Each structure stands twice: as C-alpha cells, then as structure tokens.
Amino acid sequence: MAFRPLLILMCVYLGLTLSGLHAMAALLKDFIVLWDLSNTEAGWLNSSQYLAYVAAVPIIAFSERIDAKRLLLAGTVFNVVGYLGFALLADGLWSAVAFRILQGIGFAFTYMPGVKAITDRVTAEQRGRAASIYVSSFATTTSFSILIAGAIADVFSWREAFLLPALTNALAFVLILFALPPALPEQGEGPRRALFDFSVELKDPRMRGFVIAAAMHTVELLAVRGWTVVLLVVASAHWAWLDQYTILVIATGLVLLGVPCSMIGGELGHRYGFARASGLAMACSAIACGAVGFSLGGPLWLFAGLVLIHNIFVLADSGALNGGAAQAAFPGRRGAAITLMAFANAIGSLIGPVLFGFMLDLGGGRQATWAWGLAFLTISLCVIIGVAALNHGMRARPMPKA
C-alpha cells in the first residue's frame, strides 16, 4: 500500500476509534453533580480508562510476532462493548469505572499499535515521519469529541453521548478489516529475543529519555484535557459570557490547536532532531502550565493568553516524541519500543487526571484559585522531569538527524 493512502486510512481509523475519548472530559462536571463525586473521585472516573491501558499495554509486544492489524480489530471490539455498556448500564462511579476499563483496553489496542501497523508497511526512511503524522492526527477527532458529546448530552442525555463512539468503532472495525492489507512484522538480524524483554531499550539512554518524556508529557496532556471544561466552568463565575456552549466550543478549539502544533513539532523534529524539538516544546509548555492556574480570577487577557500559550505547546512535542522513538528503535525491536512508549503513555494517562484532582482537593477545592495554581504547578514540575530525562539521553548518546 502506498505511503499516502496508508496514512489517510490509519488517520481515519484513529479518528473513528477516538471519537469518544474526551466525552468524559466534556461531561465530567455533570457526573460530579449527578453522582456526588469529590475531585479525587472525578479524577479516578477520568483516569480509570487508563488503568486498563496500563495492564493491556504489554499485549502490544505481540505485534513483533503477529500482524498489528489483529490488535487494531480487537481494540475496536473492546471499544464498542465499553462505550455501549457505559451508555446503557452505567449508574454510578463503580459501574462507570468498569466500562471505562473496557474502553481503556480498546484504546491500548488501537492507538499505539497503529504506529506499529504503519511502520511495518513503510520504508525505514519513512518511519519517523509516518509515526509523527499519525500521532499528530490524534487531536483532531478528540477535540470534536468534546463538542459533540456536550451537544448530544444537551439535546438528549449523557447516555446518548456515549452511543456515538460505539457506532464509530464498529465502522472502524469494518474499515480496517477490508481496507488494510496484511503485513508481516519486521524481523531483525540475529536470534529472536524474548517477547517481553525490554532490556535493550531500557539500556539505551536515548530510548529511556523518550519513554520518560512521553510519560510526563501524557501526565500533563490528560490532566489538562480532563479538567479544562471544569476550569472554564469555574472561570465563568468571573466572566458571565462564558456559558455552557461557549465553554465547549473553547475547549474544542483548544484541543484542535494541537493538530497543527503537533504536526509542526513532528516536522521540526524530522528536520532538526526529534529529541531537540521535543525538549524545547516541553520546556515552553512547562513554563506556561506553571502559571495558568494562578491567573484564574485575574485579568481576562492574562488568563486567556496563558491558557492559549499552554495549549499551543502541550501537544507540540507529541509527534516528535513518537517519531523519535520510532526512529531510535533497533531493527526488529520496533514492537518493543512502541510497547514501552505505550506503557509510558498509559502510566501518564492514569496519573495525570487523578494527580490534578488530588492537588485541587489538597489546595482547598475547585473554587480556590490557590488550588488551581497548585494543581497546574505540580503538573508543570512533572513536565520538567521529562525534559531533564530527554536532555540526559541526548547528552549520553546523541541521536542523528532523520
């Protein structure tokens, strides 16, 4: 299959599977009231999807033995059951968490295995760029999932908002089943290593840097995505024109910013070095993140400016991080490298929203500006850890340009 049609196919597939990823973020404020949740419990409701992601990620290693297409198909099935079950049967925190866990397994089998499916079907020179473009498309559908879920919930109810992802994942199953040609996994030279042996990757300072940076990036991304709508609801107390529909439109726009930013970051990484581009984007994001919370209740221009700057940089490193990891992987070990990156994403996804909610509770609750400042500052420190790990890997073993 040619490079461009393959990328179009995989990006459409990714969009269909992610159509409900941020539906919970859009409706979290409603579930907090409906089920009388604390901020920490709300964080767990948001993150429970990624608890299963952590547990399911090792299965991605099987993409070194089997066609990743099989994982993509299995993932859509889990998504259909998870979203459909949530829509029809969830009636409280723990039943909701159970179906969120199924969605997490589906996410684990669809998102990062898509990178493996692509890299097994393109040339070595195209892998880094292909991975960065695919990952950069992540923000497109996830951004609209906020607006669409909110709009459907307003017209019908929150249950109907979770029916749509079940339908789009069924369509994704059909698309991949019939449109994606089979491909054998890439084979390296020498004896085949044990399936779950990641010692080669963990000993490589470059790969360690990308893995740690990916985990910290995802802590930030999912914390911000999970709590943006709630942040804007709190901000509406200061600016009355921030009604519910405007909040959803703004939240969608902020996520959409990630599409060009991630693509630009990936292209800069392709030209000037993936680690260098990732580190610079993460440093800028950390600075803005640390200041956002404390600006709540201040001048509108300051709050809006910091939120905008932060969302410009929060995804600018995503394509470059994944492109760099795909490029840095050893021949025949790309499945192991992608598994580690997926595990890093899973850990970060699980920690981010819960950590943010916990810091909100610790700081005095959602109505306290100090609490928001503390939560954002904590996430900023996590990002700085990622930048330090990335820089250490670059110094220990510089990575050649693409």
C-alpha positions, 0 to 999 in steps of 0.5 A, a space after each residue: 500500500 502506498 505511503 499516502 493512502 496508508 496514512 489517510 486510512 490509519 488517520 481515519 481509523 484513529 479518528 473513528 476509534 477516538 471519537 469518544 475519548 474526551 466525552 468524559 472530559 466534556 461531561 465530567 462536571 455533570 457526573 460530579 453533580 449527578 453522582 456526588 463525586 469529590 475531585 479525587 473521585 472525578 479524577 479516578 472516573 477520568 483516569 480509570 480508562 487508563 488503568 486498563 491501558 496500563 495492564 493491556 499495554 504489554 499485549 502490544 509486544 505481540 505485534 513483533 510476532 503477529 500482524 498489528 492489524 489483529 490488535 487494531 480489530 480487537 481494540 475496536 471490539 473492546 471499544 464498542 462493548 465499553 462505550 455501549 455498556 457505559 451508555 446503557 448500564 452505567 449508574 454510578 462511579 463503580 459501574 462507570 469505572 468498569 466500562 471505562 476499563 473496557 474502553 481503556 483496553 480498546 484504546 491500548 489496542 488501537 492507538 499505539 499499535 497503529 504506529 506499529 501497523 504503519 511502520 511495518 508497511 513503510 520504508 525505514 526512511 519513512 518511519 519517523 515521519 509516518 509515526 509523527 503524522 499519525 500521532 499528530 492526527 490524534 487531536 483532531 477527532 478528540 477535540 470534536 469529541 468534546 463538542 459533540 458529546 456536550 451537544 448530544 448530552 444537551 439535546 438528549 442525555 449523557 447516555 446518548 453521548 456515549 452511543 456515538 463512539 460505539 457506532 464509530 468503532 464498529 465502522 472502524 472495525 469494518 474499515 480496517 478489516 477490508 481496507 488494510 492489507 496484511 503485513 508481516 512484522 519486521 524481523 531483525 538480524 540475529 536470534 529472536 529475543 524474548 517477547 517481553 524483554 525490554 532490556 535493550 531499550 531500557 539500556 539505551 539512554 536515548 530510548 529511556 529519555 523518550 519513554 520518560 518524556 512521553 510519560 510526563 508529557 501524557 501526565 500533563 496532556 490528560 490532566 489538562 484535557 480532563 479538567 479544562 471544561 471544569 476550569 472554564 466552568 469555574 472561570 465563568 463565575 468571573 466572566 458571565 459570557 462564558 456559558 455552557 456552549 461557549 465553554 465547549 466550543 473553547 475547549 474544542 478549539 483548544 484541543 484542535 490547536 494541537 493538530 497543527 502544533 503537533 504536526 509542526 513539532 513532528 516536522 521540526 523534529 524530522 528536520 532538526 532532531 526529534 529529541 531537540 524539538 521535543 525538549 524545547 516544546 516541553 520546556 515552553 509548555 512547562 513554563 506556561 502550565 506553571 502559571 495558568 492556574 494562578 491567573 484564574 480570577 485575574 485579568 481576562 487577557 492574562 488568563 486567556 493568553 496563558 491558557 492559549 500559550 499552554 495549549 499551543 505547546 502541550 501537544 507540540 512535542 507529541 509527534 516528535 516524541 513518537 517519531 523519535 522513538 520510532 526512529 531510535 528503535 533497533 531493527 526488529 525491536 520496533 514492537 518493543 519500543 512502541 510497547 514501552 512508549 505505550 506503557 509510558 503513555 498509559 502510566 501518564 494517562 492514569 496519573 495525570 487526571 487523578 494527580 490534578 484532582 488530588 492537588 485541587 482537593 489538597 489546595 482547598 477545592 475547585 473554587 480556590 484559585 490557590 488550588 488551581 495554581 497548585 494543581 497546574 504547578 505540580 503538573 508543570 514540575 512533572 513536565 520538567 522531569 521529562 525534559 531533564 530525562 530527554 536532555 540526559 539521553 541526548 547528552 549520553 548518546 546523541 541521536 542523528 538527524 532523520 
